[in-house]
């Protein structure tokens, strides 16, 4: 018998699996994508329907995005932020998802410099002052008091998630949101305890994870979405990300890491890959902004060739270095790719765009060995976040709002 025959068989991706204190019905997670159907920052029937569709379609857990921990931490003012007034609606959402046999996670975070200060009517926090391309206003350098408040706010938001019936929370440490911006040498030029060395730059993310774990214990699962790299010169890169991941593993604060990439400030398409929908993005903005996007949008929305499992080469390095459960994200559209992820040691996979086109894709994958998504990676779903996120090739769901972004927020 050779060595390959002695290796254990990879897990069945469609069999039950453990995630911290949870037992999930399979290993496919609906990753967080902003839904664009919360005009008052509270749960709506449209938001509930948005998450019921993939739940009924077979995912193990769906992730509600984006639940900001503070008002200035929203990317724009129509997003949910975690406060007592939000709990009744969130409870309706979690109850509806649970009736489909699916777990539900709340993505918690603070947008930091990715927040549209003009929309929120509040300054965007960042490691230091600079002109944010989102909202075109100067950010405000976070004080130590701001940092302590944001850490406490994550713990409070996690407690509200428990009260709302969530099975898990996902901490947003990616895409140059606040924790991610502190990790980035390009954005963080501080000379205090939160700048300089990687230990200092990681202090905010690690402090958030510790505060949340201390608050919720083992009552729910805690995961984190961590950039493997920012995809921009001088930004957070894989070698440093591996060190932060090891710290999270050593601290025992998270049950799994979802590995991501890219900067919402400088290079968003680095995560998405495929076509860059510049024309479609321009169409949802008011006229003066629209012209600017058409003329210069290609420099911000850079097209990258799409490849199946495009983040796998980087994620393999994390799998080799860590024992912590990992969630593979990025271009997973085929059952064969899900099985490959299991064979390479990843405990879960996360999908988003493919589930917009086909909410029942996971059920079809389970039943058909050759199943693959109908998603063509045109990324025209991305601009729909302002009026109800959906796949334009199948049209908006019934009841979704259909208004352009008329005020920059």
PyMOL commands that set and color helices and strands:
alter all, ss='L'
color gray80, all
select helices_A, chain A and resi 3-6+45-56+71-73+84-99+112-114+117-120+144-163+178-183+198-201+203-216+238-251+269-272+278-283+287-300+312-321+335-343+353-357+361-367+382-386
alter helices_A, ss='H'
color red, helices_A
select strands_A, chain A and resi 17-19+22-24+28-30+61-68+103-109+125-126+131-132+137-138+140-141+168-173+221-227+256-260+326-329+348-351
alter strands_A, ss='S'
color yellow, strands_A
deselect
rebuild
show_as cartoon
